[in-house]
């Protein structure tokens, strides 16, 4: 943890293997830090004490995690997805296998909805919208994205790119962003696409009121060590969101 008023760093968590995800959770009882690791554990930390307040065993290495209180979702290796209700944070509320056939790269919880759910992105350029409760399962669906036809006449031969991140808009919560596309999850339509950079987008987020979209450009290791060429860009970019980009279209 870095204190911006004093400039002093402080270690507040520890695992036995690399820590993949760190999330801050605002609860009615106060703030809690959650960390997910390749040591196959999820840990909760009260920053006033040096030891975790709870440790949860995961079925595999933690690849991704997101939280919108009281929902916390963890995606692990071997396509396991653990769903937690943070009123009972140490026992999974539900355990499922990813609806996507390839390795999970990211999970992202809905920011605000009458129904609890999340999006899942995979290395195969697909996204799935998944609702937690069985009564909403008819709304589950998946779609292809981040594919580029190699030739205009060859639709069955596409370059496929991993979905590195998914961010839901904090105000227009039915709109989410997958790398270079804005999508309306309820209408199941793409709102807008724009070219951003000649390099992979590895992380994304909106500011608090959704007027600015921040994204990171860097190498995502999709081509292994040989793809990390000298001079590869590493940048943080800010995009001013226009209303017509992030607001869902009216029904015809």
SULCORGI-V664312 format. One record per pair of residues at least 24 apart in sequence whose C-alpha atoms are under 6 Angstrom apart, sorted by the first residue. I is the first residue (numbers start at 1). J is the second residue. D is the distance in Angstrom with one decimal. If there is no record, write none. Layout:
((I/J/D) (I/J/D))
This chain:
((36/62/5.6) (37/62/5.2) (38/62/5.4) (56/90/5.8) (64/106/5.4) (66/108/5.5) (79/103/6.0) (79/104/5.9) (106/165/5.8) (111/170/6.0) (111/173/5.7) (112/173/5.7) (121/163/5.4) (122/163/5.7) (123/162/3.9) (123/163/5.9) (124/162/5.5) (125/160/5.9) (125/161/5.2) (125/162/4.9) (125/163/5.4) (164/202/5.4) (165/203/5.5) (167/205/5.7) (170/210/5.8) (211/241/5.1) (212/239/5.7) (212/240/4.8) (212/241/5.5) (213/238/5.7) (213/239/5.0) (214/238/4.6))
